[in-house]
Amino acid sequence: MLKKINLGLVALVLGFGLTITTSAFTAKTSTFWAYQPNADNNLRDYTKYTHTSTPSAQCTEDNEPLPCVIEVPETVTSPTDLQAFFVGKTNSDILALSAQRTPEQ
């Protein structure tokens, strides 16, 4: 009887341990914002971005200093969130969020 209780307790502890371990390593998801170039090309102007579900297939990698689509944490879902996210960031920081660039217009 004692062995059955011990085996049950061990199984329960292992089950909880596995649950905690897998939930601790869940992937963080992102959301994307597409930059709309204009004459000013102010990368930190949150009004120049539109929320998009995936990066645009039309973006091409280039060495020009403009982002195409930036990848931000999933909690940045509104223009106000994006504005708050940009606080303290430089143009270089924003460019680092974009794997793809568009040429300056």
N, CA, C and O atoms as a MOPAC input file, in Angstrom:
PM7 MOZYME 1SCF
protein

 N      0.82600 1    -1.20000 1     0.00000 1
 C      0.00000 1     0.00000 1     0.00000 1
 C      0.86700 1     1.25900 1     0.00000 1
 O      0.58700 1     2.21600 1    -0.72100 1
 N      1.92400 1     1.24600 1     0.81900 1
 C      2.81900 1     2.40200 1     0.91300 1
 C      3.54000 1     2.64900 1    -0.41300 1
 O      3.76900 1     3.79600 1    -0.79800 1
 N      3.90200 1     1.54600 1    -1.12100 1
 C      4.58200 1     1.69300 1    -2.40900 1
 C      3.65600 1     2.34200 1    -3.44100 1
 O      4.10900 1     3.14400 1    -4.25800 1
 N      2.37700 1     2.00500 1    -3.41100 1
 C      1.42100 1     2.60000 1    -4.35200 1
 C      1.28400 1     4.10100 1    -4.09400 1
 O      1.18800 1     4.89100 1    -5.03400 1
 N      1.27500 1     4.48800 1    -2.82400 1
 C      1.16900 1     5.91200 1    -2.49200 1
 C      2.42900 1     6.64800 1    -2.92700 1
 O      2.35400 1     7.75300 1    -3.46500 1
 N      3.59200 1     6.03000 1    -2.69200 1
 C      4.85800 1     6.65400 1    -3.09800 1
 C      4.93100 1     6.81600 1    -4.61200 1
 O      5.34900 1     7.86500 1    -5.10300 1
 N      4.52500 1     5.77400 1    -5.36100 1
 C      4.54100 1     5.86900 1    -6.82300 1
 C      3.57300 1     6.93700 1    -7.31600 1
 O      3.88000 1     7.67900 1    -8.25000 1
 N      2.42300 1     7.01200 1    -6.69600 1
 C      1.44700 1     8.03700 1    -7.06700 1
 C      1.96500 1     9.43200 1    -6.78300 1
 O      1.78300 1    10.34600 1    -7.58700 1
 N      2.61400 1     9.59500 1    -5.63600 1
 C      3.18900 1    10.89000 1    -5.27000 1
 C      4.31000 1    11.28700 1    -6.21500 1
 O      4.39900 1    12.44700 1    -6.61700 1
 N      5.17000 1    10.33600 1    -6.57600 1
 C      6.25500 1    10.60600 1    -7.52300 1
 C      5.68000 1    11.01200 1    -8.87800 1
 O      6.15600 1    11.96200 1    -9.50000 1
 N      4.66000 1    10.29100 1    -9.33100 1
 C      4.03500 1    10.62300 1   -10.61300 1
 C      3.41800 1    12.01700 1   -10.58000 1
 O      3.52000 1    12.76800 1   -11.55000 1
 N      2.78400 1    12.36000 1    -9.47400 1
 C      2.18500 1    13.67800 1    -9.33000 1
 C      3.24100 1    14.78300 1    -9.35400 1
 O      3.06100 1    15.79900 1   -10.02400 1
 N      4.33400 1    14.58700 1    -8.62900 1
 C      5.41800 1    15.57100 1    -8.60100 1
 C      6.03900 1    15.72000 1    -9.98300 1
 O      6.30500 1    16.84000 1   -10.42000 1
 N      6.27300 1    14.61800 1   -10.67100 1
 C      6.83100 1    14.68800 1   -12.02400 1
 C      5.87500 1    15.39300 1   -12.98800 1
 O      6.31000 1    16.16400 1   -13.84400 1
 N      4.59300 1    15.13200 1   -12.84900 1
 C      3.60100 1    15.80000 1   -13.70100 1
 C      3.59700 1    17.30100 1   -13.50300 1
 O      3.58300 1    18.06200 1   -14.47100 1
 N      3.61000 1    17.73300 1   -12.24100 1
 C      3.66200 1    19.17300 1   -11.96900 1
 C      4.96800 1    19.78400 1   -12.46600 1
 O      4.97200 1    20.88100 1   -13.02300 1
 N      6.06600 1    19.08000 1   -12.26600 1
 C      7.36700 1    19.57700 1   -12.73100 1
 C      7.39800 1    19.75200 1   -14.23000 1
 O      7.92300 1    20.74800 1   -14.72900 1
 N      6.84100 1    18.79500 1   -14.95900 1
 C      6.79500 1    18.87600 1   -16.41600 1
 C      5.91800 1    20.03700 1   -16.87000 1
 O      6.27200 1    20.75500 1   -17.80500 1
 N      4.79800 1    20.22000 1   -16.22600 1
 C      3.89600 1    21.32600 1   -16.56800 1
 C      4.57000 1    22.67200 1   -16.34800 1
 O      4.50100 1    23.54900 1   -17.20800 1
 N      5.20700 1    22.83700 1   -15.22600 1
 C      5.88900 1    24.10400 1   -14.91900 1
 C      7.03700 1    24.34300 1   -15.87700 1
 O      7.23400 1    25.46700 1   -16.33700 1
 N      7.79500 1    23.30900 1   -16.18500 1
 C      8.93900 1    23.44700 1   -17.09000 1
 C      8.49800 1    23.85300 1   -18.48500 1
 O      9.09900 1    24.74900 1   -19.07900 1
 N      7.47000 1    23.22100 1   -19.02100 1
 C      7.03900 1    23.55800 1   -20.38100 1
 C      6.39300 1    24.92800 1   -20.44700 1
 O      6.54100 1    25.62000 1   -21.45400 1
 N      5.68300 1    25.34400 1   -19.41300 1
 C      5.06900 1    26.66400 1   -19.44800 1
 C      6.10400 1    27.76600 1   -19.28500 1
 O      5.87100 1    28.89300 1   -19.72400 1
 N      7.22400 1    27.47300 1   -18.67500 1
 C      8.27300 1    28.47900 1   -18.48900 1
 C      9.01000 1    28.76900 1   -19.79000 1
 O      9.64500 1    29.81500 1   -19.91300 1
 N      8.93900 1    27.87500 1   -20.75000 1
 C      9.67900 1    28.05000 1   -21.99400 1
 C      8.77400 1    28.28000 1   -23.19100 1
 O      9.13300 1    27.91200 1   -24.30900 1
 N      7.62500 1    28.87300 1   -22.98600 1
 C      6.74500 1    29.17200 1   -24.10900 1
 C      7.34600 1    30.30900 1   -24.92400 1
 O      7.96000 1    31.22200 1   -24.37300 1
 N      7.16900 1    30.24800 1   -26.20400 1
 C      7.74000 1    31.24900 1   -27.10000 1
 C      6.99200 1    32.57300 1   -26.97700 1
 O      5.76500 1    32.60500 1   -26.88200 1
 N      7.73700 1    33.63600 1   -26.98100 1
 C      7.11600 1    34.95800 1   -26.98600 1
 C      6.75600 1    35.28700 1   -28.42400 1
 O      7.53100 1    35.03000 1   -29.34600 1
 N      5.59000 1    35.85000 1   -28.60200 1
 C      5.16800 1    36.18400 1   -29.95500 1
 C      5.33900 1    37.67100 1   -30.20900 1
 O      5.48100 1    38.47600 1   -29.28800 1
 N      5.32200 1    37.99500 1   -31.45900 1
 C      5.54100 1    39.36900 1   -31.88500 1
 C      4.37700 1    39.84900 1   -32.72600 1
 O      3.52100 1    39.07100 1   -33.14800 1
 N      4.36600 1    41.13400 1   -32.95600 1
 C      3.42700 1    41.73400 1   -33.89000 1
 C      4.23600 1    42.65800 1   -34.79100 1
 O      5.37500 1    42.99900 1   -34.47100 1
 N      3.66600 1    43.05700 1   -35.89400 1
 C      4.42000 1    43.80300 1   -36.90300 1
 C      3.74300 1    45.12900 1   -37.24200 1
 O      2.51700 1    45.24500 1   -37.24800 1
 N      4.57500 1    46.11100 1   -37.52000 1
 C      4.11300 1    47.43300 1   -37.94400 1
 C      4.87300 1    47.81100 1   -39.20900 1
 O      6.10300 1    47.77100 1   -39.23400 1
 N      4.13700 1    48.17800 1   -40.26400 1
 C      4.73400 1    48.56300 1   -41.54800 1
 C      4.95300 1    50.07600 1   -41.57500 1
 O      4.04200 1    50.85300 1   -41.29000 1
 N      6.16100 1    50.47300 1   -41.91700 1
 C      6.51600 1    51.89500 1   -41.99700 1
 C      6.07200 1    52.46200 1   -43.33300 1
 O      6.28500 1    51.85200 1   -44.38000 1
 N      5.45600 1    53.62900 1   -43.28700 1
 C      5.00000 1    54.32600 1   -44.49000 1
 C      5.90700 1    55.53700 1   -44.71000 1
 O      5.69700 1    56.57900 1   -44.08900 1
 N      6.90300 1    55.42000 1   -45.57800 1
 C      7.84200 1    56.53500 1   -45.78200 1
 C      7.14400 1    57.80200 1   -46.25000 1
 O      6.13200 1    57.75100 1   -46.95000 1
 N      7.69900 1    58.93600 1   -45.85200 1
 C      7.21200 1    60.23000 1   -46.30700 1
 C      8.39700 1    61.17400 1   -46.43100 1
 O      9.54200 1    60.74100 1   -46.29900 1
 N      8.15300 1    62.42400 1   -46.67600 1
 C      9.24200 1    63.39000 1   -46.87800 1
 C     10.10400 1    63.56400 1   -45.63100 1
 O     11.31100 1    63.77500 1   -45.74500 1
 N      9.50700 1    63.48100 1   -44.44700 1
 C     10.26500 1    63.67900 1   -43.21000 1
 C     11.13000 1    62.47700 1   -42.84700 1
 O     12.22200 1    62.64700 1   -42.30500 1
 N     10.66000 1    61.26500 1   -43.13700 1
 C     11.34100 1    60.02600 1   -42.77800 1
 C     11.75600 1    59.99200 1   -41.31600 1
 O     12.88700 1    59.63500 1   -40.98500 1
 N     10.83000 1    60.36600 1   -40.45200 1
 C     11.04900 1    60.30900 1   -39.01500 1
 C     10.65100 1    58.91400 1   -38.54000 1
 O      9.46400 1    58.61100 1   -38.42300 1
 N     11.64100 1    58.06500 1   -38.26600 1
 C     11.37700 1    56.67600 1   -37.91100 1
 C     10.63200 1    56.53100 1   -36.59200 1
 O      9.98800 1    55.50800 1   -36.35900 1
 N     10.71100 1    57.53900 1   -35.72400 1
 C     10.06600 1    57.46600 1   -34.41800 1
 C      8.67000 1    58.07700 1   -34.41300 1
 O      8.04300 1    58.17600 1   -33.35900 1
 N      8.18100 1    58.48500 1   -35.56900 1
 C      6.81800 1    59.02700 1   -35.67500 1
 C      5.84600 1    57.86200 1   -35.79900 1
 O      5.69400 1    57.27500 1   -36.87000 1
 N      5.19600 1    57.53600 1   -34.69600 1
 C      4.32300 1    56.36800 1   -34.65100 1
 C      3.14300 1    56.46700 1   -35.61800 1
 O      2.55200 1    55.44500 1   -35.96900 1
 N      2.78900 1    57.67800 1   -36.05500 1
 C      1.67000 1    57.83500 1   -36.98700 1
 C      2.02800 1    57.36600 1   -38.39700 1
 O      1.14900 1    57.24000 1   -39.24900 1
 N      3.29800 1    57.11000 1   -38.64300 1
 C      3.75500 1    56.66900 1   -39.96900 1
 C      3.78900 1    55.14500 1   -40.09900 1
 O      4.31300 1    54.61500 1   -41.07900 1
 N      3.23100 1    54.44200 1   -39.10800 1
 C      3.21500 1    52.98200 1   -39.11600 1
 C      1.78500 1    52.47000 1   -39.13900 1
 O      0.89100 1    53.05700 1   -38.53000 1
 N      1.58000 1    51.36200 1   -39.85300 1
 C      0.28300 1    50.69400 1   -39.83100 1
 C      0.48400 1    49.26800 1   -39.32000 1
 O      1.44500 1    48.58700 1   -39.68000 1
 N     -0.44700 1    48.83900 1   -38.47200 1
 C     -0.35800 1    47.51000 1   -37.88000 1
 C     -0.62900 1    46.47100 1   -38.95900 1
 O     -1.55300 1    46.63400 1   -39.75600 1
 N      0.16000 1    45.41300 1   -38.99200 1
 C     -0.01700 1    44.35900 1   -39.97900 1
 C      0.16900 1    43.00700 1   -39.30400 1
 O      0.89700 1    42.89900 1   -38.31700 1
 N     -0.47500 1    41.99000 1   -39.82200 1
 C     -0.39100 1    40.67500 1   -39.18200 1
 C      0.90600 1    39.94800 1   -39.49500 1
 O      1.37500 1    39.15100 1   -38.68200 1
 N      1.49000 1    40.20400 1   -40.64700 1
 C      2.75600 1    39.55800 1   -41.02100 1
 C      3.62800 1    40.53600 1   -41.78300 1
 O      3.12600 1    41.51400 1   -42.33500 1
 N      4.92300 1    40.28500 1   -41.81800 1
 C      5.78500 1    41.15600 1   -42.62600 1
 C      5.38700 1    41.08100 1   -44.09500 1
 O      4.97700 1    40.03100 1   -44.58900 1
 N      5.50900 1    42.17400 1   -44.75800 1
 C      5.11600 1    42.24800 1   -46.16400 1
 C      6.07300 1    41.44500 1   -47.03700 1
 O      7.29000 1    41.50700 1   -46.86500 1
 N      5.52000 1    40.70700 1   -47.95500 1
 C      6.33600 1    39.95700 1   -48.91400 1
 C      6.99300 1    40.89500 1   -49.91000 1
 O      7.91500 1    40.49700 1   -50.62300 1
 N      6.52700 1    42.14400 1   -49.96800 1
 C      7.07600 1    43.10800 1   -50.91400 1
 C      8.34000 1    43.77900 1   -50.39800 1
 O      9.03500 1    44.45300 1   -51.15800 1
 N      8.64500 1    43.60500 1   -49.12200 1
 C      9.85100 1    44.21200 1   -48.56800 1
 C     11.07700 1    43.52400 1   -49.15600 1
 O     11.10400 1    42.30500 1   -49.32500 1
 N     12.06900 1    44.31300 1   -49.45600 1
 C     13.32700 1    43.75500 1   -49.94000 1
 C     14.45600 1    44.26400 1   -49.05900 1
 O     14.42900 1    45.40100 1   -48.58800 1
 N     15.43700 1    43.41900 1   -48.84400 1
 C     16.55200 1    43.81200 1   -48.00300 1
 C     17.41800 1    44.81000 1   -48.77400 1
 O     17.75500 1    44.59100 1   -49.93700 1
 N     17.76200 1    45.88200 1   -48.12100 1
 C     18.52800 1    46.94800 1   -48.73900 1
 C     19.33900 1    47.61700 1   -47.64400 1
 O     19.03800 1    47.43000 1   -46.46500 1
 N     20.33300 1    48.37200 1   -47.99000 1
 C     21.15900 1    49.02700 1   -46.98000 1
 C     20.71600 1    50.44800 1   -46.67400 1
 O     21.39700 1    51.16200 1   -45.93800 1
 N     19.60500 1    50.86000 1   -47.22000 1
 C     19.12200 1    52.21700 1   -46.97300 1
 C     18.61200 1    52.34000 1   -45.53700 1
 O     18.22900 1    51.33800 1   -44.93200 1
 N     18.60300 1    53.52800 1   -45.00000 1
 C     18.26900 1    53.69600 1   -43.57800 1
 C     16.78500 1    53.81000 1   -43.24000 1
 O     16.40700 1    54.61600 1   -42.39100 1
 N     15.94300 1    53.01400 1   -43.89300 1
 C     14.52000 1    53.02500 1   -43.54900 1
 C     14.04800 1    51.60400 1   -43.27000 1
 O     14.44000 1    50.67100 1   -43.97000 1
 N     13.20700 1    51.43400 1   -42.25200 1
 C     12.65300 1    50.09700 1   -42.02800 1
 C     11.53200 1    49.83000 1   -43.02100 1
 O     10.96900 1    50.76500 1   -43.58900 1
 N     11.21600 1    48.60000 1   -43.22700 1
 C     10.04200 1    48.24700 1   -44.02000 1
 C      8.94200 1    47.84200 1   -43.04500 1
 O      7.88800 1    48.47600 1   -42.98000 1
 N      9.20000 1    46.78500 1   -42.29300 1
 C      8.28700 1    46.30900 1   -41.26300 1
 C      9.11200 1    46.05500 1   -40.01500 1
 O     10.14100 1    45.38200 1   -40.07000 1
 N      8.66000 1    46.59600 1   -38.88900 1
 C      9.36600 1    46.35200 1   -37.63600 1
 C      8.62800 1    45.29000 1   -36.83200 1
 O      7.40300 1    45.18700 1   -36.88500 1
 N      9.39400 1    44.50600 1   -36.09000 1
 C      8.83400 1    43.46100 1   -35.24900 1
 C      8.94500 1    43.90700 1   -33.80000 1
 O     10.03800 1    44.19300 1   -33.31000 1
 N      7.81000 1    43.96200 1   -33.12200 1
 C      7.75200 1    44.43800 1   -31.73700 1
 C      7.02100 1    43.40000 1   -30.87800 1
 O      6.39900 1    42.48700 1   -31.42000 1
 N      7.08700 1    43.52800 1   -29.54800 1
 C      6.35700 1    42.57600 1   -28.70000 1
 C      4.86600 1    42.58000 1   -28.99100 1
 O      4.31000 1    43.59000 1   -29.42400 1
 N      4.22500 1    41.44900 1   -28.75100 1
 C      2.79600 1    41.29900 1   -29.06300 1
 C      1.89600 1    42.25800 1   -28.30500 1
 O      0.73900 1    42.44100 1   -28.68200 1
 N      2.39900 1    42.87100 1   -27.24800 1
 C      1.58400 1    43.79900 1   -26.45700 1
 C      1.43600 1    45.15800 1   -27.13000 1
 O      0.61000 1    45.96900 1   -26.71000 1
 N      2.22600 1    45.41300 1   -28.16600 1
 C      2.16600 1    46.69100 1   -28.89000 1
 C      1.14700 1    46.53400 1   -30.01300 1
 O      1.48900 1    46.15800 1   -31.13400 1
 N     -0.11900 1    46.83300 1   -29.69000 1
 C     -1.19600 1    46.58300 1   -30.64800 1
 C     -1.93700 1    47.82500 1   -31.10600 1
 O     -2.80000 1    47.74200 1   -31.97900 1
 N     -1.61500 1    48.97800 1   -30.53100 1
 C     -2.30100 1    50.21200 1   -30.92700 1
 C     -1.26300 1    51.29500 1   -31.18300 1
 O     -0.12600 1    51.17600 1   -30.72900 1
 N     -1.63700 1    52.35000 1   -31.90300 1
 C     -0.70500 1    53.45200 1   -32.11000 1
 C     -0.18300 1    54.03700 1   -30.78600 1
 O      0.98100 1    54.42800 1   -30.70000 1
 N     -1.02500 1    54.09500 1   -29.77800 1
 C     -0.59000 1    54.61000 1   -28.47900 1
 C      0.47000 1    53.69400 1   -27.86400 1
 O      1.44300 1    54.17400 1   -27.28200 1
 N      0.28500 1    52.38400 1   -27.99100 1
 C      1.28000 1    51.42700 1   -27.50800 1
 C      2.59800 1    51.60900 1   -28.25100 1
 O      3.67200 1    51.56700 1   -27.65100 1
 N      2.50400 1    51.81300 1   -29.57200 1
 C      3.70700 1    52.00200 1   -30.38300 1
 C      4.42900 1    53.27600 1   -29.98600 1
 O      5.65700 1    53.29800 1   -29.90300 1
 N      3.67300 1    54.33600 1   -29.74000 1
 C      4.26500 1    55.59500 1   -29.29600 1
 C      5.03700 1    55.38200 1   -27.98200 1
 O      6.16200 1    55.85900 1   -27.83700 1
 N      4.43400 1    54.67300 1   -27.04300 1
 C      5.09000 1    54.39700 1   -25.76100 1
 C      6.31700 1    53.50100 1   -25.96300 1
 O      7.32700 1    53.67500 1   -25.28200 1
 N      6.23600 1    52.55900 1   -26.88000 1
 C      7.34600 1    51.65800 1   -27.16300 1
 C      8.55400 1    52.42200 1   -27.71900 1
 O      9.69700 1    52.06300 1   -27.43800 1
 N      8.30300 1    53.46800 1   -28.50300 1
 C      9.38200 1    54.24600 1   -29.11900 1
 C     10.11000 1    55.16900 1   -28.14300 1
 O     11.19300 1    55.65800 1   -28.46300 1
 N      9.54700 1    55.41900 1   -26.96700 1
 C     10.16400 1    56.33700 1   -26.00500 1
 C     11.56300 1    55.83600 1   -25.64700 1
 O     11.74100 1    54.68800 1   -25.24000 1
 N     12.54100 1    56.71100 1   -25.80600 1
 C     13.92400 1    56.38900 1   -25.47200 1
 C     14.67800 1    55.62900 1   -26.54600 1
 O     15.86100 1    55.33700 1   -26.37000 1
 N     14.02800 1    55.30100 1   -27.65200 1
 C     14.69600 1    54.55900 1   -28.72300 1
 C     15.25500 1    55.52300 1   -29.76500 1
 O     14.67900 1    56.57600 1   -30.03600 1
 N     16.38100 1    55.14000 1   -30.33600 1
 C     17.00600 1    55.91900 1   -31.40300 1
 C     16.59000 1    55.32800 1   -32.75200 1
 O     15.97500 1    54.26300 1   -32.81100 1
 N     16.93000 1    56.02800 1   -33.82600 1
 C     16.66300 1    55.49500 1   -35.16500 1
 C     17.37200 1    54.14900 1   -35.34600 1
 O     16.82300 1    53.23500 1   -35.96100 1
 N     18.57300 1    54.03000 1   -34.81700 1
 C     19.32200 1    52.77400 1   -34.92200 1
 C     18.59200 1    51.64000 1   -34.20700 1
 O     18.56200 1    50.51000 1   -34.69500 1
 N     18.01000 1    51.94200 1   -33.05800 1
 C     17.24100 1    50.93600 1   -32.32500 1
 C     16.05700 1    50.45500 1   -33.15600 1
 O     15.76100 1    49.26100 1   -33.19400 1
 N     15.38800 1    51.38200 1   -33.81500 1
 C     14.22300 1    51.03900 1   -34.61700 1
 C     14.64200 1    50.25000 1   -35.85700 1
 O     13.97600 1    49.28800 1   -36.23700 1
 N     15.73800 1    50.65400 1   -36.48200 1
 C     16.22900 1    49.90000 1   -37.64000 1
 C     16.60100 1    48.47300 1   -37.25800 1
 O     16.45100 1    47.55300 1   -38.06200 1
 N     17.08200 1    48.29100 1   -36.04500 1
 C     17.44800 1    46.94800 1   -35.58100 1
 C     16.22900 1    46.04400 1   -35.44000 1
 O     16.36400 1    44.82100 1   -35.43500 1
 N     15.04800 1    46.63000 1   -35.32600 1
 C     13.81500 1    45.85500 1   -35.21400 1
 C     13.31900 1    45.36200 1   -36.56600 1
 O     12.41100 1    44.53400 1   -36.63700 1
 N     13.92100 1    45.87600 1   -37.64300 1
 C     13.48700 1    45.54700 1   -38.98100 1
 C     14.57700 1    44.73800 1   -39.69800 1
 O     15.71000 1    45.19700 1   -39.84200 1
 N     14.22300 1    43.55400 1   -40.13500 1
 C     15.17300 1    42.74400 1   -40.88100 1
 C     15.21600 1    43.17200 1   -42.34000 1
 O     16.15600 1    42.84800 1   -43.06500 1
 N     14.20300 1    43.89300 1   -42.75900 1
 C     14.12400 1    44.30500 1   -44.16000 1
 C     14.03200 1    45.81700 1   -44.24300 1
 O     13.44900 1    46.45300 1   -43.36500 1
 N     14.59200 1    46.38500 1   -45.26900 1
 C     14.64100 1    47.83400 1   -45.43300 1
 C     14.00200 1    48.22500 1   -46.75600 1
 O     13.90200 1    47.41500 1   -47.67800 1
 N     13.57400 1    49.47200 1   -46.83700 1
 C     13.11700 1    50.02000 1   -48.11000 1
 C     14.05000 1    51.16500 1   -48.46500 1
 O     14.61200 1    51.79200 1   -47.56700 1
 N     14.23200 1    51.45400 1   -49.73400 1
 C     15.09900 1    52.58300 1   -50.08800 1
 C     14.44700 1    53.89300 1   -49.71800 1
 O     13.22100 1    54.00400 1   -49.69500 1
 N     15.27900 1    54.89900 1   -49.42300 1
 C     14.75300 1    56.23000 1   -49.09000 1
 C     14.04700 1    56.79500 1   -50.30400 1
 O     14.48300 1    56.60800 1   -51.44000 1
 N     12.95100 1    57.48700 1   -50.04900 1
 C     12.19800 1    58.07500 1   -51.16600 1
 C     12.27300 1    59.57400 1   -51.11300 1
 O     11.70300 1    60.25200 1   -51.96800 1

